[in-house]
Amino acid sequence: MNITEGFTHGGIFHADDVFATALLTILNPEIKITRGFTILDHYEGIVYDIGMGRYDHHQKDRRIRANGVPYAAFGLLWERFGEELVCRPDAEKFDEEFVQQIDQADNTGEANLLSMTIADRNLTWQDDPALADHAFEGAVEYAKKILEYRFHQIRSDRSAYETVCKKAEQCKDGILYLEQAMPWKDALKGKNIWYVIYPSIRGGYNIQAVPYDEDRMRPRIPFPEQWRGVKGQELSRISGIEDLTFCHMAGFLSAAGTLEGAYQAARLSIEKGTVNA
């Protein structure tokens, strides 16, 4: 983004104009933001949440999403610039999960925790009015951190998705091994993979049953019922796998001390298992 100046309304701020400003500062850290109530003639910067223009939403013909959630300034800016930060599918998902909550609150007064947290950063009647811009700047910095952490997670999840998809294409036995723990459920939707093995932060390896696409709490092939809730030597005896150390009561997760043991557990479960109806 090559926009170097922005103008938004003064006075009391809300999550909408704060997150809109935070977004612009992420896109261009050098941007100069001005707050006020009168836009100068021939102003060449970007104007938002005021002025009845492209990035305002106070006019009668304001834009409304197909699902009924009206746009606010944050949503309008995200629609225009979001794909400069994340890919299109992730930009659309971020709008659904994050931006629309801010837009809805600003347009309807519907409460949500994040909007209330931003509103609490406004001055009280006991504070010095001269500190208004300072309070706004602090709120923007807070919102900026929230966005930066979220974008970092989104990009990381996208990288994991692409990595798991590639590995899944090479998987022939229904057991997917990941050298490092990472998000994998979205990437395995519709694929004939029953178990995922990955290193555990406690040492050894986790073996996790792949759930149904529409119900992430329900494994497609759970671990054998007689293993569930059993630990240690008793589990080794029942399963016949020497270093199988744990099996969750819900049948979706087991742990083994070695990679060989993890594969044994997965293969045996596929052989003995019954696909959940």
Rosetta blueprint (number, residue, H / E / L):
1 M L
2 N L
3 I L
4 T L
5 E E
6 G E
7 F E
8 T E
9 H E
10 G L
11 G L
12 I L
13 F L
14 H L
15 A H
16 D H
17 D H
18 V H
19 F H
20 A H
21 T H
22 A H
23 L H
24 L H
25 T H
26 I H
27 L H
28 N L
29 P L
30 E L
31 I L
32 K E
33 I E
34 T E
35 R E
36 G E
37 F L
38 T L
39 I L
40 L L
41 D L
42 H L
43 Y L
44 E L
45 G L
46 I E
47 V E
48 Y E
49 D L
50 I L
51 G L
52 M L
53 G L
54 R L
55 Y E
56 D L
57 H L
58 H L
59 Q L
60 K L
61 D L
62 R L
63 R L
64 I E
65 R L
66 A L
67 N L
68 G L
69 V L
70 P E
71 Y L
72 A L
73 A H
74 F H
75 G H
76 L H
77 L H
78 W H
79 E H
80 R H
81 F H
82 G H
83 E H
84 E H
85 L L
86 V L
87 C L
88 R H
89 P H
90 D H
91 A H
92 E H
93 K H
94 F H
95 D H
96 E H
97 E H
98 F H
99 V H
100 Q H
101 Q H
102 I H
103 D H
104 Q H
105 A H
106 D H
107 N H
108 T H
109 G L
110 E L
111 A L
112 N L
113 L H
114 L H
115 S H
116 M H
117 T H
118 I H
119 A H
120 D L
121 R L
122 N L
123 L L
124 T L
125 W L
126 Q L
127 D L
128 D L
129 P H
130 A H
131 L H
132 A H
133 D H
134 H H
135 A H
136 F H
137 E H
138 G H
139 A H
140 V H
141 E H
142 Y H
143 A H
144 K H
145 K H
146 I H
147 L H
148 E H
149 Y H
150 R H
151 F H
152 H H
153 Q H
154 I H
155 R H
156 S H
157 D H
158 R H
159 S H
160 A H
161 Y H
162 E H
163 T H
164 V H
165 C H
166 K H
167 K H
168 A H
169 E H
170 Q L
171 C L
172 K L
173 D L
174 G L
175 I E
176 L E
177 Y E
178 L L
179 E L
180 Q L
181 A L
182 M L
183 P L
184 W L
185 K L
186 D H
187 A H
188 L H
189 K L
190 G L
191 K L
192 N L
193 I L
194 W L
195 Y E
196 V E
197 I E
198 Y E
199 P E
200 S L
201 I L
202 R L
203 G L
204 G L
205 Y E
206 N E
207 I E
208 Q E
209 A E
210 V L
211 P E
212 Y E
213 D L
214 E L
215 D E
216 R E
217 M E
218 R E
219 P E
220 R L
221 I L
222 P L
223 F L
224 P L
225 E H
226 Q H
227 W H
228 R L
229 G L
230 V L
231 K E
232 G H
233 Q H
234 E H
235 L H
236 S H
237 R H
238 I H
239 S H
240 G L
241 I L
242 E L
243 D L
244 L E
245 T E
246 F E
247 C E
248 H L
249 M L
250 A L
251 G L
252 F L
253 L E
254 S E
255 A E
256 A E
257 G L
258 T L
259 L H
260 E H
261 G H
262 A H
263 Y H
264 Q H
265 A H
266 A H
267 R H
268 L H
269 S H
270 I H
271 E H
272 K H
273 G L
274 T L
275 V L
276 N L
277 A L
